[in-house]
Amino acid sequence: MKLAQPLERAVRLRSTLLGVLLASCFGASAQTADAVAPFIGTWSGVFTTQENEYWTFADIQCFVGCPKDFYDHLSALLADPANDATPAFALSGQANTAALAALDAMLTPLGKQVRAANKPENDPKFLNCQPYGFVREVTNPLPMRISRDGAHLLVRYEEWSLHRPIYLDGRAQPTLSTPSLLGHSVGRVENGVLVVETTRVTPDLVSDSSQAGHSGELTAVERYTVRDNPRRLELTLTLTDRVTFTKPLVVTKTWLYTPEVELVQDTCSQQPGKP
């Protein structure tokens, strides 16, 4: 009996610890599933839902995402009664001039060089029908679908029909992995906001928000928030790249919840303007 009691206690202790561990693991998975539930679904931007009454002129100007200071400035100009007699495009020009000046002040010499060389007619990826770089893909004008992939998330973009996993298990960012078009993304939900951090992206010479592209040293933090009336997904994207910017560039974009939308296979022949 003296030997059996300690053995019995040890067995009970191991069983208890195993139960706690399993409960912790499955509990965490359930909490993750509940936390990401609001973000699951198909989301469409202003480009494909232009008839929706929610959109403002500022949203239309930012259909591929835009610097947040431009969006906020234009929205304020549009809301000011003193500007009621001023055409909306004139107000957009004012906001754009200010945004370009702010951008010019934060670009590195190399960033300015890249921006100066960028012209719509010599965009290499557009001309050669190649998928966009990270920033252009994340803020592209076509619909996207966010779904669960086991314990993680999978984003399917209609633009170029690309798929992007977002890992939710708390793993660290890799330091030796090969860079890729959409990089390596890890996410978490904080106070109802889906926060996604991305590194290890391949460079892109063009970006719709800055026209200065980004280098392979880019780190990006996306913050997605779901709002209602109407149900929509708002993004604040912070881009840090010491090769291109002297300080982080903040970009914004909004999508509407469109569960009725089916994503299609994107090819060059299906999209106007693509070769």
C-alpha positions in Angstrom: 0.0 0.0 0.0 2.8 2.4 0.8 4.1 1.9 -2.8 0.7 1.9 -4.5 -0.5 5.2 -3.0 2.4 7.3 -4.4 1.9 5.6 -7.8 -1.8 6.2 -7.8 -1.2 9.9 -6.9 1.3 10.2 -9.7 -1.2 8.7 -12.2 -3.9 11.1 -11.0 -1.5 14.0 -11.3 -0.5 13.1 -14.8 -4.1 12.7 -15.9 -5.0 16.1 -14.3 -2.1 17.8 -16.1 -3.0 16.2 -19.4 -6.6 17.3 -19.0 -5.6 20.9 -18.3 -3.3 20.9 -21.3 -6.0 19.6 -23.6 -8.6 22.0 -22.2 -6.2 24.8 -22.7 -5.4 23.8 -26.3 -9.0 23.3 -27.4 -10.2 26.3 -25.4 -7.6 28.5 -27.2 -8.8 27.1 -30.6 -12.4 27.8 -29.7 -11.6 31.3 -28.6 -9.6 31.9 -31.8 -12.5 30.7 -33.9 -15.0 32.9 -32.1 -12.6 35.9 -32.3 -12.1 35.7 -36.1 -15.7 34.9 -36.9 -16.6 38.5 -37.7 -13.9 38.6 -40.4 -15.0 35.5 -42.3 -16.8 36.1 -45.6 -16.5 37.8 -48.9 -15.7 41.6 -49.0 -15.9 43.9 -52.0 -14.5 47.4 -52.5 -16.1 50.4 -54.2 -14.8 49.3 -57.6 -17.3 46.5 -57.8 -20.1 48.0 -55.6 -20.2 51.5 -56.9 -24.0 51.7 -56.8 -24.0 51.2 -53.0 -25.2 54.4 -51.3 -22.6 54.0 -48.5 -19.7 55.2 -50.6 -18.5 58.8 -50.4 -16.4 60.6 -53.0 -13.4 60.1 -50.8 -13.9 56.3 -50.9 -14.2 56.4 -54.6 -10.9 58.3 -54.9 -9.4 55.6 -52.7 -10.7 52.5 -54.5 -7.2 51.0 -54.5 -6.4 52.3 -51.0 -4.7 55.6 -50.3 -2.6 57.4 -47.7 -4.7 57.9 -44.6 -3.8 61.6 -44.4 -5.2 62.1 -48.0 -8.4 60.3 -47.1 -8.9 62.2 -43.9 -8.1 65.6 -45.5 -10.4 65.1 -48.4 -13.2 63.9 -46.2 -12.8 67.0 -44.0 -12.9 69.3 -47.1 -16.0 67.6 -48.4 -17.7 67.9 -45.0 -17.0 71.7 -44.7 -20.0 73.8 -45.7 -17.6 76.5 -46.8 -16.6 74.2 -49.7 -20.2 73.5 -50.9 -19.7 75.5 -54.1 -16.3 74.0 -54.9 -16.2 71.0 -57.3 -15.4 67.7 -55.6 -12.5 67.1 -57.9 -11.0 70.5 -57.1 -11.1 69.5 -53.4 -9.5 66.2 -54.3 -6.7 68.1 -56.0 -6.1 70.2 -52.9 -5.9 67.1 -50.7 -3.7 65.3 -53.3 -1.3 68.2 -53.4 -0.9 68.2 -49.6 -0.5 64.4 -49.6 2.2 64.4 -52.3 4.1 67.1 -50.3 3.9 64.9 -47.2 5.0 61.9 -49.1 7.9 63.7 -50.7 9.1 64.7 -47.3 9.1 61.1 -46.1 10.7 59.4 -49.1 14.4 58.4 -49.0 16.5 59.5 -51.9 16.1 56.0 -53.4 12.4 56.1 -52.9 12.2 59.5 -54.7 14.3 58.0 -57.5 12.0 55.0 -57.9 8.9 57.2 -57.8 10.3 59.6 -60.5 11.0 56.6 -62.8 7.5 55.1 -62.4 5.1 55.7 -65.2 1.9 53.8 -65.9 3.2 52.9 -69.4 6.3 51.2 -68.0 4.9 49.2 -65.1 6.8 45.9 -65.6 4.2 43.7 -63.9 1.3 45.3 -65.7 3.0 45.1 -69.1 4.2 41.5 -68.5 0.9 40.3 -66.9 2.6 39.4 -63.6 0.9 39.4 -60.1 1.4 42.6 -58.1 3.6 43.1 -55.1 2.4 42.9 -51.5 0.9 46.4 -51.1 -0.9 46.5 -54.4 -2.3 43.0 -53.8 -3.6 43.7 -50.3 -5.4 46.9 -51.4 -6.4 45.7 -54.9 -9.8 46.8 -56.3 -11.4 43.3 -56.7 -13.3 41.3 -54.1 -11.6 39.0 -51.6 -12.7 36.1 -49.4 -11.5 35.4 -45.8 -12.1 31.9 -44.6 -10.9 29.5 -41.9 -8.1 27.1 -42.8 -8.0 24.8 -39.8 -6.7 27.0 -36.9 -5.6 29.7 -39.3 -7.1 32.1 -41.9 -6.8 32.0 -45.6 -7.4 35.1 -47.8 -8.3 34.5 -51.4 -7.9 37.5 -53.6 -9.8 37.6 -56.9 -7.0 39.8 -58.2 -4.6 37.4 -59.8 -6.4 34.6 -57.9 -3.8 34.6 -55.2 -4.1 32.8 -51.8 -2.5 34.1 -48.6 -2.4 32.2 -45.3 -2.4 34.1 -42.0 -1.1 32.0 -39.1 -2.8 32.4 -35.8 -0.9 30.0 -33.6 1.5 32.6 -32.2 4.5 31.4 -34.2 7.5 33.8 -34.7 8.3 35.5 -37.9 11.0 33.5 -39.9 14.4 35.0 -40.3 15.9 32.6 -42.9 12.9 31.8 -45.2 12.9 32.7 -48.8 11.0 35.9 -49.5 7.7 35.6 -51.4 5.2 37.8 -53.2 2.9 38.1 -50.2 5.5 37.3 -47.5 4.9 35.5 -44.2 1.9 36.7 -42.2 1.0 36.0 -38.6 -2.1 37.3 -36.9 -4.0 37.8 -33.7 -7.2 39.4 -32.5 -6.9 42.3 -30.1 -10.0 43.9 -28.7 -12.0 42.9 -31.7 -9.4 44.0 -34.2 -7.6 41.5 -36.5 -3.9 42.5 -36.5 -1.7 40.9 -39.1 2.1 41.4 -39.3 3.9 40.5 -42.5 7.6 40.2 -43.3 9.8 38.5 -45.9 8.2 40.0 -49.0 9.8 40.4 -52.4 10.4 44.0 -53.6 7.9 45.8 -55.9 8.9 48.9 -57.8 5.3 50.3 -57.9 2.7 50.9 -55.2 -0.6 52.6 -55.9 -0.4 54.5 -52.5 3.1 55.9 -52.9 4.3 55.1 -56.5 7.6 54.4 -54.8 7.1 50.7 -54.3 8.8 48.9 -51.4 12.0 46.9 -50.8 12.4 43.5 -49.4 12.9 45.0 -46.0 9.2 46.0 -45.8 7.3 45.1 -42.6 3.6 45.6 -42.7 1.0 45.7 -40.0 -2.6 45.4 -41.1 -5.4 46.3 -38.7 -8.9 45.1 -39.8 -12.0 46.3 -38.0 -15.6 45.2 -38.8 -18.3 47.9 -38.6 -22.0 47.7 -39.1 -24.7 49.7 -40.8 -23.6 48.7 -43.4 -21.5 45.8 -42.5 -18.0 46.6 -43.7 -14.3 45.9 -43.2 -12.0 48.8 -42.6 -8.2 48.5 -43.0 -5.4 50.6 -41.6 -2.1 49.4 -43.1 1.1 50.7 -41.7 4.2 50.2 -43.9 7.7 50.4 -42.5 10.6 50.3 -45.0 13.8 52.1 -44.2 15.0 51.7 -47.8 12.0 53.6 -49.2 10.5 55.7 -46.3 12.1 57.7 -43.5 9.0 57.0 -41.4 6.0 54.6 -41.7 3.4 55.2 -44.4 -0.2 54.6 -43.3 -2.7 53.5 -45.9 -6.5 53.0 -45.6 -9.2 51.1 -47.5 -12.7 49.8 -46.9 -14.7 46.9 -48.2 -18.4 46.1 -47.9 -19.7 42.6 -46.8 -21.0 40.9 -49.9 -21.9 37.3 -49.1 -23.7 37.0 -52.5 -20.5 37.6 -54.5 -18.7 34.7 -56.0 -15.0 35.2 -56.8 -14.0 34.3 -60.3 -10.7 33.0 -61.7 -8.7 36.1 -62.7 -6.8 36.0 -66.0 -5.2 38.6 -68.1 -7.8 38.2 -70.8 -10.7 38.7 -68.3 -9.5 42.0 -66.9 -9.8 45.2 -69.0 -6.4 46.7 -69.6 -4.4 43.5 -68.9 -2.7 42.1 -71.9 
